[in-house]
Amino acid sequence: MGIEIERKFLLASDAWRDGVEKSLEMHQGYLSHDAQSSVRVRVYDDHGDINVKSTRDGIHRLEYEYPIPLSDARELLNKVAHRPLIEKTRHILHIEGHCWEIDEFHGENAGLIVAEIELDAVDELFHRPAWLGEEISTDARYYNSNLSKLPYRYWAEEA
């Protein structure tokens, strides 16, 4: 069983861009998504994967992820996945022993940029870079599965 403990944040500035080590273009779609669980297909570089997540509190998740043939992943995205697809660039940074993933969304979710950090424990201490903004870990609007149902552009002004 895979358990993921993830915290999510909005960003207070673009200063994080100076520390980017690697960037990946990602396209993902959901085969199913509800308030507590989702099945996602993702394509990035020359990889495809399928992922199952389930959460009750937005921070702890059961997560299972498996590689699948790239052709299968593309076919699932094109023929099965709910619309709109999630399009984003994932930027990777390492700061004081932790990996930060900064997702810069495009398409229907353009304008949204979210920082994520995976931890070993909910109460694990970590360095909070100056560019880090408001925590949104438990705000379901920012879950990728929900962004595929109600994209950011439709509610951004309210946030």
C-alpha positions in Angstrom: 0.0 0.0 0.0 1.4 3.4 -0.9 0.7 6.3 1.4 1.4 9.9 0.3 1.5 12.8 2.7 1.5 16.0 0.6 1.2 19.6 1.4 0.2 22.2 -1.3 0.7 25.9 -1.4 0.0 28.9 -3.7 3.0 31.0 -4.5 3.8 34.5 -3.2 6.4 35.3 -6.0 8.2 33.9 -9.0 11.5 33.7 -7.1 11.3 29.9 -7.2 12.1 30.0 -10.9 15.8 30.6 -10.2 16.1 27.2 -8.5 14.4 25.0 -11.1 16.6 21.9 -11.9 14.3 20.2 -14.3 10.9 20.8 -16.0 8.5 18.2 -17.5 5.5 18.8 -19.7 2.5 16.7 -18.5 -0.9 15.8 -19.9 -3.2 13.9 -17.7 -6.8 13.0 -17.6 -9.2 11.3 -15.2 -11.0 8.1 -15.9 -13.0 8.5 -12.7 -13.0 11.2 -10.0 -15.2 11.9 -7.1 -14.7 13.6 -3.7 -12.7 10.8 -2.2 -11.0 8.8 -5.0 -9.7 9.2 -8.6 -8.1 7.2 -11.4 -5.7 9.2 -13.5 -3.7 8.6 -16.7 -0.6 10.7 -17.3 1.8 11.2 -20.2 5.1 12.9 -19.7 8.4 12.7 -21.7 8.1 9.2 -23.2 6.3 7.7 -20.2 2.8 6.7 -19.4 1.3 5.8 -16.1 -1.9 5.1 -14.4 -2.6 6.3 -10.8 -5.2 5.6 -8.2 -5.6 8.0 -5.2 -8.0 8.1 -2.3 -8.1 10.7 0.4 -10.3 11.6 3.4 -8.6 14.7 4.6 -6.6 16.2 1.6 -3.2 15.6 3.2 -3.0 11.8 3.7 -3.7 9.7 0.5 -3.5 6.1 -0.5 -1.7 6.2 -3.8 -0.9 3.5 -6.3 1.0 4.3 -9.5 2.1 2.0 -12.2 3.8 2.5 -15.6 1.7 1.6 -18.7 2.7 1.5 -22.3 2.9 5.1 -23.7 0.5 4.1 -26.6 -2.1 2.9 -24.1 -1.8 6.1 -22.0 -2.3 8.2 -25.1 -5.3 6.2 -26.2 -6.9 6.5 -22.8 -6.3 10.3 -22.8 -7.7 10.7 -26.3 -10.7 8.3 -26.1 -11.7 7.7 -22.4 -10.5 10.5 -20.1 -13.0 13.2 -19.0 -12.5 16.7 -20.4 -10.9 19.0 -20.0 -7.5 17.3 -19.7 -5.0 18.8 -17.2 -2.0 20.4 -19.0 0.9 21.6 -16.9 4.6 22.0 -16.7 6.1 20.5 -13.6 9.2 22.2 -12.3 11.5 20.3 -9.8 13.5 22.0 -7.1 15.4 20.6 -4.1 15.6 22.8 -1.0 17.1 21.7 2.3 16.6 18.0 1.8 13.1 18.2 0.3 11.9 18.0 -3.3 9.4 20.7 -4.3 7.2 20.2 -7.4 5.9 23.4 -8.8 3.0 22.8 -11.2 2.4 25.6 -13.7 -1.0 24.9 -15.3 -2.0 25.7 -18.9 -5.1 25.4 -21.0 -8.4 25.6 -19.0 -6.3 26.1 -15.7 -3.9 28.7 -17.0 -2.8 31.2 -14.4 -2.7 28.7 -11.6 0.7 27.7 -10.1 0.9 25.4 -7.1 3.8 24.2 -5.0 3.7 20.6 -3.6 6.0 18.9 -1.1 5.8 15.2 -0.1 6.6 14.5 3.5 7.2 11.4 5.7 4.9 12.6 8.4 2.1 15.2 8.7 4.0 17.1 11.4 7.4 16.9 9.6 9.2 20.2 9.7 10.4 21.7 6.4 12.0 24.9 5.3 9.4 27.3 3.9 11.0 29.3 1.1 10.1 33.0 1.0 8.2 32.5 -2.3 5.8 30.1 -0.6 2.2 31.5 -0.2 -1.0 30.4 1.4 -1.4 26.6 2.2 -4.2 25.0 0.2 -3.7 21.3 1.1 -7.3 20.8 2.2 -9.0 23.1 -0.3 -10.5 20.5 -2.7 -10.8 23.1 -5.5 -7.1 22.7 -6.1 -7.0 18.9 -6.5 -6.1 18.1 -10.0 -9.1 15.8 -10.2 -11.4 18.7 -9.4 -9.6 21.1 -11.8 -10.6 18.6 -14.5 -14.2 19.1 -13.6 -14.3 22.8 -12.7 -11.2 24.5 -14.2 -9.5 27.3 -12.4 -10.5 29.9 -14.9 -14.2 29.6 -13.8 -13.5 30.4 -10.2 -10.1 32.2 -10.1 -11.6 35.6 -9.3 -13.3 34.2 -6.2 -10.1 32.6 -4.8 
